[in-house]
Amino acid sequence: MKKLAILAIISLIGLFAAGVVLAQPQGQGMAPGWGRLYNPQTVETLKGEIASVDVATAGRMDIPGRVILNLKTAKETIMVYVGPEWYVKEQGIKLVAGDQVEVKGSRVTMDGKPYIIPNYVKKGERVLQLRDDNGIPVWAGKGMGRGMQGK
C-alpha cells in the first residue's frame, strides 16, 4: 500500500512538472540566453567598421566569455552580441577593430540600449554563421560544423 501511495505521489509530481514546462510561453525565435530576445520581425542588415571587440564574462569560470562587437555604421555605433568566444575562435575568423563587416540580425533593446543579435557576420568573402532565421544559435546542438562558409 505504501509503495502504491509513493508511486502515486511521484506520478503527480511528474505530471505537475510537465504541466509547468508545457505552460511556458513558446514562440518563434525562442532560444537559450540572448536568443530569447531575438525577433525575426526586427531583422536588418548593417554595414560598418568594428570600433572594438570585447569579451564579456559573468565572473564565473563555468560560464564562457561572450564576444561583443561595437559596430560603427553611418548612422550609429551599436553593440553586436556575437556569441561564445570558444565558438568564434573555433570558426577561424578573427574579428578586430578596423575590420569592415556586414552584420545581419535582430535589433533588440535591453536595459534601454539597442543591440543586434546577429544571424551572421560577414568579413570580406567569409561568413561567420551564428544563428538561423529564428535566432537559434548554430552552436546549440546540430549545425556546429557549418560555422564558416566561403574562404
DRENMARKE-61896 format. One record per residue (C-alpha): residue in one letter; x, y negated, z negated. Coordinates in steps of 0.5 Angstrom, whole numbers. Example, Ala and Ser with C-alpha at 12.3 -4.5 7.8 and 13.67 -1.06 7.14 Angstrom:
// residues 2
+---+-------+-------+-------+
| r |    px |    py |    pz |
+---+-------+-------+-------+
| a |    25 |     9 |   -16 |
| s |    27 |     2 |   -14 |
+---+-------+-------+-------+
END
This chain:
// residues 151
+---+-------+-------+-------+
| r |    px |    py |    pz |
+---+-------+-------+-------+
| m |     0 |     0 |     0 |
| k |     6 |    -5 |    -2 |
| k |     9 |    -3 |     5 |
| l |     3 |    -5 |     9 |
| a |     2 |   -12 |     5 |
| i |     9 |   -13 |     6 |
| l |     8 |   -12 |    14 |
| a |     2 |   -16 |    14 |
| i |     6 |   -22 |    11 |
| i |    12 |   -21 |    16 |
| s |     7 |   -21 |    22 |
| l |     3 |   -27 |    19 |
| i |    10 |   -31 |    18 |
| g |    12 |   -29 |    25 |
| l |     5 |   -31 |    28 |
| f |     6 |   -38 |    25 |
| a |    13 |   -39 |    27 |
| a |    11 |   -37 |    34 |
| g |     5 |   -42 |    34 |
| v |     9 |   -47 |    32 |
| v |    14 |   -46 |    37 |
| l |     8 |   -46 |    42 |
| a |     5 |   -52 |    40 |
| q |    12 |   -56 |    41 |
| p |    11 |   -61 |    47 |
| q |    13 |   -59 |    53 |
| g |    15 |   -63 |    59 |
| q |    18 |   -64 |    66 |
| g |    26 |   -66 |    64 |
| m |    26 |   -63 |    57 |
| a |    33 |   -60 |    56 |
| p |    38 |   -60 |    50 |
| g |    41 |   -66 |    47 |
| w |    40 |   -72 |    51 |
| g |    37 |   -68 |    56 |
| r |    30 |   -69 |    52 |
| l |    30 |   -77 |    54 |
| y |    31 |   -75 |    62 |
| n |    25 |   -77 |    66 |
| p |    25 |   -75 |    73 |
| q |    21 |   -82 |    75 |
| t |    26 |   -86 |    73 |
| v |    32 |   -83 |    77 |
| e |    36 |   -88 |    81 |
| t |    43 |   -89 |    85 |
| l |    48 |   -94 |    82 |
| k |    55 |   -95 |    85 |
| g |    60 |   -99 |    82 |
| e |    67 |   -98 |    78 |
| i |    69 |   -95 |    72 |
| a |    70 |  -100 |    67 |
| s |    72 |   -95 |    61 |
| v |    72 |   -88 |    60 |
| d |    70 |   -86 |    52 |
| v |    70 |   -79 |    49 |
| a |    64 |   -80 |    43 |
| t |    64 |   -75 |    38 |
| a |    60 |   -74 |    32 |
| g |    65 |   -73 |    27 |
| r |    65 |   -65 |    26 |
| m |    69 |   -60 |    29 |
| d |    64 |   -56 |    31 |
| i |    61 |   -61 |    36 |
| p |    65 |   -62 |    42 |
| g |    66 |   -69 |    45 |
| r |    62 |   -72 |    50 |
| v |    64 |   -76 |    56 |
| i |    61 |   -83 |    57 |
| l |    63 |   -88 |    62 |
| n |    62 |   -95 |    62 |
| l |    60 |   -97 |    69 |
| k |    60 |  -104 |    72 |
| t |    56 |  -105 |    78 |
| a |    54 |  -111 |    82 |
| k |    48 |  -113 |    77 |
| e |    50 |  -110 |    70 |
| t |    55 |  -106 |    66 |
| i |    51 |   -99 |    64 |
| m |    53 |   -93 |    60 |
| v |    53 |   -87 |    63 |
| y |    52 |   -81 |    59 |
| v |    56 |   -75 |    63 |
| g |    56 |   -69 |    58 |
| p |    61 |   -65 |    54 |
| e |    68 |   -66 |    55 |
| w |    70 |   -59 |    56 |
| y |    65 |   -58 |    62 |
| v |    68 |   -65 |    65 |
| k |    75 |   -62 |    64 |
| e |    73 |   -55 |    67 |
| q |    71 |   -58 |    73 |
| g |    78 |   -61 |    75 |
| i |    76 |   -68 |    77 |
| k |    79 |   -74 |    73 |
| l |    75 |   -80 |    72 |
| v |    79 |   -86 |    70 |
| a |    78 |   -94 |    69 |
| g |    78 |   -97 |    76 |
| d |    75 |   -91 |    80 |
| q |    70 |   -93 |    85 |
| v |    64 |   -88 |    84 |
| e |    57 |   -87 |    85 |
| v |    52 |   -84 |    80 |
| k |    45 |   -81 |    81 |
| g |    41 |   -81 |    75 |
| s |    35 |   -82 |    70 |
| r |    35 |   -89 |    67 |
| v |    33 |   -89 |    59 |
| t |    33 |   -93 |    53 |
| m |    36 |   -91 |    47 |
| d |    37 |   -96 |    41 |
| g |    35 |  -101 |    45 |
| k |    40 |  -100 |    50 |
| p |    40 |   -98 |    57 |
| y |    44 |   -91 |    59 |
| i |    44 |   -87 |    65 |
| i |    43 |   -79 |    64 |
| p |    47 |   -77 |    71 |
| n |    45 |   -71 |    76 |
| y |    52 |   -72 |    79 |
| v |    58 |   -77 |    79 |
| k |    61 |   -78 |    86 |
| k |    68 |   -80 |    87 |
| g |    70 |   -80 |    94 |
| e |    68 |   -74 |    97 |
| r |    68 |   -70 |    91 |
| v |    61 |   -69 |    87 |
| l |    61 |   -67 |    79 |
| q |    54 |   -64 |    79 |
| l |    52 |   -65 |    72 |
| r |    44 |   -64 |    72 |
| d |    39 |   -61 |    76 |
| d |    33 |   -65 |    78 |
| n |    29 |   -64 |    72 |
| g |    35 |   -66 |    67 |
| i |    37 |   -59 |    65 |
| p |    45 |   -59 |    65 |
| v |    48 |   -54 |    69 |
| w |    53 |   -52 |    63 |
| a |    47 |   -50 |    59 |
| g |    47 |   -43 |    62 |
| k |    47 |   -41 |    69 |
| g |    50 |   -45 |    74 |
| m |    56 |   -47 |    71 |
| g |    60 |   -45 |    77 |
| r |    57 |   -50 |    81 |
| g |    60 |   -56 |    78 |
| m |    65 |   -58 |    83 |
| q |    63 |   -59 |    91 |
| g |    67 |   -61 |    96 |
| k |    74 |   -63 |    96 |
+---+-------+-------+-------+
END
